[in-house]
């Protein structure tokens, strides 16, 4: 099966075809290990786009290739319309990048860090810097080396947002933060960027944050892009069914092939199935399991994501809007 997946866009975004990030069969090997396998995706301008996947799935590697910090083995990517391998300084100045490490000079104070960083950007808004620093309640005279992890994240975000970047790229910025610091990080990020219709592209392991702020998601699994779609498309394409059996009948010990099956959970007289892209073939297969009753139940975003990334062999389910696919609309 091709590693390319189709991106479902809103009609407005599809009509504009305005993307700040595009990758085309982006692939990267480290020795014999394939870290990224032929990833093709597009990030619409003005969106909050979440990049998801387990550790080692290739998210940071893709981000580094998109930013021109790492050469792809094959394939290509573009950033703000420029080839990632030849980004001019004026393009880099339009991008804010924040990694999970929150690296900074420990001997500088918060104020000195801001003043130092301001020299590298043609546009620097001190009010944004001071606003984010104030939101995190940082003392301008405190040295960076004396800040907690959450405070360093706040300072890093202030430095990233002060140039008022057109595109904000965040690589797991909330990793290791306590709930209060994480909340402040999200509030600052969304408030500043969404006010000016800027784009946020961020990776995260925190699904509750993703559900709260993201418009689109892309899911990497075993270095392959498995889904790339609006959050609502993902949510509506993952369904859960509860099959109930009355004694002496019992759920089958082994299931026949079920198209799109992601996760199975058995309990006394009950079989719970999480399935992607349910169609008529899947529903007919469910009827053949001879249950006394079949009930479709709500599935949370967290459960849907865990089911989608669960241990399911090498099967690949590319999510798309079923109606749009049938009508030939919305797929790129």
C-alpha positions as CSV (number, residue, x, y, z in Angstrom):
1,X,0.0,0.0,0.0
2,X,1.2,3.5,-0.8
3,X,2.6,5.5,2.1
4,X,0.8,8.6,0.8
5,X,-2.4,9.6,2.5
6,X,-5.0,12.1,1.5
7,X,-5.6,15.3,3.3
8,X,-9.2,16.3,3.8
9,X,-9.6,20.1,4.0
10,X,-12.5,22.5,4.6
11,X,-13.9,23.8,1.3
12,X,-12.4,27.2,2.0
13,X,-8.9,25.9,2.6
14,X,-9.1,23.5,-0.4
15,X,-10.2,26.4,-2.6
16,X,-7.3,28.6,-1.5
17,X,-4.7,25.7,-1.6
18,X,-2.7,27.8,0.8
19,X,-0.3,25.6,2.7
20,X,2.6,26.7,4.9
21,X,4.2,23.3,5.1
22,X,4.2,20.6,2.4
23,X,6.1,17.3,2.3
24,X,6.3,15.0,-0.7
25,X,7.3,11.4,-0.1
26,X,9.7,12.6,2.6
27,X,11.9,9.8,3.7
28,X,14.9,9.5,6.1
29,X,17.2,6.6,7.0
30,X,19.7,6.5,9.8
31,X,22.0,3.7,8.6
32,X,19.7,0.8,7.9
33,X,16.9,2.1,10.0
34,X,14.0,3.9,8.3
35,X,13.0,6.7,10.6
36,X,10.5,8.3,8.2
37,X,8.8,6.5,5.4
38,X,7.5,8.4,2.4
39,X,5.4,11.0,4.3
40,X,3.2,13.3,2.1
41,X,1.1,15.9,3.9
42,X,0.0,19.6,3.8
43,X,-0.5,22.1,6.7
44,X,-3.2,24.8,5.8
45,X,-2.4,28.4,6.6
46,X,-4.2,29.7,9.7
47,X,-4.8,26.3,11.3
48,X,-3.7,24.7,14.6
49,X,-2.2,21.4,13.3
50,X,-1.2,18.6,15.8
51,X,1.4,16.1,14.9
52,X,0.9,12.9,16.8
53,X,2.6,9.5,17.3
54,X,4.4,7.3,19.7
55,X,8.0,7.9,20.7
56,X,10.3,7.0,17.9
57,X,7.7,7.4,15.2
58,X,9.6,10.1,13.3
59,X,7.9,13.4,14.4
60,X,11.1,15.3,15.4
61,X,12.9,14.0,12.4
62,X,10.2,15.3,10.0
63,X,10.2,18.7,11.9
64,X,14.0,18.9,11.5
65,X,13.8,18.1,7.8
66,X,11.0,20.7,7.2
67,X,13.2,23.3,9.0
68,X,16.2,22.5,6.8
69,X,18.2,21.2,9.8
70,X,18.4,17.7,8.4
71,X,18.7,16.4,4.9
72,X,16.1,13.9,3.7
73,X,17.3,10.6,2.2
74,X,14.8,11.2,-0.5
75,X,11.6,13.2,-1.1
76,X,11.3,16.9,-0.4
77,X,9.5,19.5,1.8
78,X,8.7,23.1,1.6
79,X,8.2,25.8,4.2
80,X,6.3,29.0,3.4
81,X,6.7,28.1,-0.3
82,X,10.5,27.7,-0.1
83,X,12.4,24.5,-0.5
84,X,13.4,23.4,3.0
85,X,17.0,22.7,1.9
86,X,17.4,26.3,0.7
87,X,15.5,28.5,3.2
88,X,16.6,32.1,2.8
89,X,17.1,34.2,6.0
90,X,13.9,36.1,5.4
91,X,11.9,32.9,5.4
92,X,13.5,31.7,8.6
93,X,12.6,35.0,10.3
94,X,9.0,34.3,9.6
95,X,9.1,31.0,11.6
96,X,9.2,30.5,15.3
97,X,10.6,27.1,16.5
98,X,10.5,25.8,20.0
99,X,11.9,22.4,21.0
100,X,11.2,20.3,24.1
101,X,14.7,21.1,25.5
102,X,14.0,24.8,26.1
103,X,17.8,25.5,25.8
104,X,19.1,28.9,26.8
105,X,22.1,30.6,28.3
106,X,22.0,29.9,32.0
107,X,24.0,32.9,33.1
108,X,21.7,35.4,31.4
109,X,18.7,37.0,33.2
110,X,15.2,36.8,31.6
111,X,15.6,40.4,30.5
112,X,19.0,39.8,29.0
113,X,17.8,36.7,27.1
114,X,15.1,38.9,25.5
115,X,17.5,41.7,24.6
116,X,20.0,39.2,23.2
117,X,17.5,37.4,21.0
118,X,16.0,40.6,19.7
119,X,19.1,41.3,17.7
120,X,18.5,38.2,15.5
121,X,15.1,39.3,14.2
122,X,14.2,42.2,11.9
123,X,10.9,42.5,13.8
124,X,10.7,42.1,17.6
125,X,7.7,43.1,19.7
126,X,8.9,43.7,23.2
127,X,5.2,43.9,24.4
128,X,4.7,40.3,23.3
129,X,7.8,39.2,25.1
130,X,6.9,41.1,28.3
131,X,3.3,39.9,28.1
132,X,4.2,36.2,27.9
133,X,6.9,36.6,30.6
134,X,4.3,38.3,32.8
135,X,1.7,35.5,32.1
136,X,4.3,33.0,33.5
137,X,5.0,35.4,36.4
138,X,8.8,35.5,35.6
139,X,11.1,38.0,37.3
140,X,13.1,39.8,34.7
141,X,16.1,39.8,37.0
142,X,16.1,36.0,37.5
143,X,18.9,34.1,35.7
144,X,17.7,31.4,33.2
145,X,19.7,28.8,35.1
146,X,17.6,29.3,38.2
147,X,14.2,28.9,36.5
148,X,12.1,25.7,36.8
149,X,11.3,23.6,33.8
150,X,7.9,25.3,33.4
151,X,9.4,28.8,33.8
152,X,12.0,27.9,31.1
153,X,9.2,26.8,28.8
154,X,7.5,30.2,29.4
155,X,10.7,32.1,28.6
156,X,11.3,30.0,25.6
157,X,7.8,30.7,24.4
158,X,8.2,34.4,25.0
159,X,11.4,34.4,22.9
160,X,9.6,32.4,20.2
161,X,6.5,34.6,20.0
162,X,8.2,38.0,20.3
163,X,9.2,38.1,16.6
164,X,5.5,37.5,15.9
165,X,6.2,34.6,13.5
166,X,3.9,33.7,10.7
167,X,4.4,30.0,11.5
168,X,5.0,28.6,14.9
169,X,6.5,25.1,15.1
170,X,6.5,23.5,18.6
171,X,8.2,20.1,19.1
172,X,6.5,18.6,22.2
173,X,6.9,21.9,24.2
174,X,4.7,20.8,27.2
175,X,6.7,17.6,27.9
176,X,7.4,17.3,31.6
177,X,5.5,20.4,32.6
178,X,3.0,20.5,35.5
179,X,-0.7,21.1,34.7
180,X,-0.5,24.8,35.7
181,X,2.6,25.5,33.5
182,X,1.1,23.5,30.6
183,X,-2.1,25.5,30.8
184,X,-0.2,28.8,30.7
185,X,1.8,27.5,27.7
186,X,-1.3,26.6,25.8
187,X,-3.1,29.9,26.7
188,X,-0.2,32.0,25.6
189,X,0.4,30.1,22.4
190,X,-3.2,30.2,21.3
191,X,-3.9,33.8,22.3
192,X,-1.0,35.4,20.6
193,X,-1.0,33.3,17.4
194,X,-4.7,32.9,16.7
195,X,-5.3,36.6,17.2
196,X,-3.4,37.3,14.0
197,X,-4.5,34.2,12.1
198,X,-1.1,32.6,12.2
199,X,-0.4,28.9,11.9
200,X,0.6,26.6,14.7
201,X,2.2,23.2,14.0
202,X,3.0,21.2,17.1
203,X,3.8,17.7,18.2
204,X,2.5,16.4,21.5
205,X,1.8,13.3,23.5
206,X,-0.9,15.0,25.6
207,X,-4.1,14.1,23.9
208,X,-6.3,16.3,26.0
209,X,-4.3,19.4,24.8
210,X,-4.7,18.3,21.2
211,X,-8.4,17.8,21.5
212,X,-8.7,21.2,23.1
213,X,-6.8,23.3,20.6
214,X,-6.2,21.5,17.3
215,X,-8.1,21.9,14.0
216,X,-6.2,19.2,12.2
217,X,-4.2,16.1,13.1
218,X,-1.6,14.0,11.4
219,X,-0.7,10.6,12.9
220,X,2.6,8.9,12.5
221,X,2.9,5.2,13.3
222,X,6.0,3.1,12.7
223,X,7.4,6.0,10.7
224,X,4.5,6.0,8.3
225,X,1.7,8.6,8.0
226,X,-1.5,6.8,8.9
227,X,-4.0,9.7,8.9
228,X,-4.1,13.4,8.1
229,X,-7.4,15.1,8.5
230,X,-9.5,17.5,10.5
231,X,-10.0,16.5,14.1
232,X,-13.8,16.1,13.6
233,X,-13.1,13.8,10.6
234,X,-10.9,11.6,12.8
235,X,-13.4,11.5,15.6
236,X,-16.3,10.6,13.3
237,X,-14.4,7.9,11.6
238,X,-13.5,6.0,14.7
239,X,-16.5,4.1,16.1
240,X,-16.9,1.6,19.0
241,X,-19.4,-1.3,19.2
242,X,-20.4,-3.4,22.1
243,X,-21.6,-6.9,21.3
244,X,-23.5,-8.7,24.1
245,X,-23.9,-12.5,24.5
246,X,-26.3,-14.3,26.9
247,X,-25.2,-17.6,28.5
248,X,-24.4,-20.2,27.4
249,X,-23.3,-18.2,24.3
250,X,-19.9,-16.4,24.6
251,X,-17.9,-14.0,22.4
252,X,-15.9,-15.8,19.8
253,X,-12.3,-16.7,20.9
254,X,-11.0,-15.6,17.5
255,X,-12.6,-13.0,15.3
256,X,-12.9,-13.4,11.5
257,X,-11.3,-10.5,9.4
258,X,-13.1,-7.3,10.2
259,X,-12.2,-4.3,8.0
260,X,-10.8,-1.4,10.0
261,X,-10.6,-3.3,13.3
262,X,-8.3,-1.4,15.7
263,X,-8.8,-2.7,19.2
264,X,-10.7,-5.6,20.8
265,X,-11.6,-6.0,24.5
266,X,-13.4,-9.0,25.9
267,X,-15.3,-9.3,29.2
268,X,-17.9,-11.6,30.6
269,X,-20.5,-12.0,27.9
270,X,-19.4,-8.9,26.1
271,X,-17.1,-7.9,23.2
272,X,-16.1,-4.3,22.7
273,X,-14.6,-3.4,19.2
274,X,-13.0,-0.2,18.1
275,X,-13.1,0.2,14.3
276,X,-11.9,2.8,11.8
277,X,-13.8,3.8,8.7
278,X,-16.9,1.6,9.3
279,X,-18.7,0.8,6.0
280,X,-21.3,-1.7,4.9
281,X,-18.8,-4.5,4.7
282,X,-17.8,-4.0,8.3
283,X,-21.5,-3.8,9.5
284,X,-22.3,-7.1,7.7
285,X,-19.3,-8.8,9.3
286,X,-20.5,-7.6,12.7
287,X,-23.9,-9.2,12.1
288,X,-22.2,-12.5,11.4
289,X,-20.8,-12.6,14.9
290,X,-24.2,-13.8,16.2
291,X,-24.4,-11.4,19.2
292,X,-27.7,-11.0,21.0
293,X,-27.4,-7.3,20.6
294,X,-25.0,-4.8,18.9
295,X,-24.8,-1.3,20.3
296,X,-22.8,1.6,18.9
297,X,-21.4,3.6,21.8
298,X,-19.6,7.0,22.0
299,X,-15.8,6.9,21.9
300,X,-13.7,9.6,23.4
301,X,-10.9,11.3,21.4
302,X,-8.4,9.7,23.9
303,X,-9.7,6.2,23.4
304,X,-10.0,6.7,19.6
305,X,-6.3,7.8,19.4
306,X,-5.1,4.9,21.7
307,X,-7.1,2.5,19.6
308,X,-5.7,3.9,16.4
309,X,-2.1,3.6,17.6
310,X,-2.6,0.3,19.4
311,X,-0.9,-3.0,18.6
312,X,-2.6,-4.0,15.4
313,X,0.2,-5.4,13.3
314,X,1.2,-3.7,10.1
315,X,-2.3,-2.8,8.9
316,X,-2.7,0.7,7.8
317,X,-6.0,2.7,7.9
318,X,-5.9,6.0,6.1
319,X,-8.8,8.2,7.4
320,X,-10.8,10.2,5.0
321,X,-14.2,11.8,4.8
322,X,-16.3,9.0,3.4
323,X,-18.9,11.3,1.8
324,X,-16.2,13.5,0.3
325,X,-14.4,10.4,-1.1
326,X,-17.6,9.1,-2.7
327,X,-18.4,12.5,-4.3
328,X,-14.8,13.0,-5.4
329,X,-14.4,16.1,-3.3
330,X,-12.0,17.3,-0.7
331,X,-9.2,14.9,-1.2
332,X,-5.8,16.0,-2.3
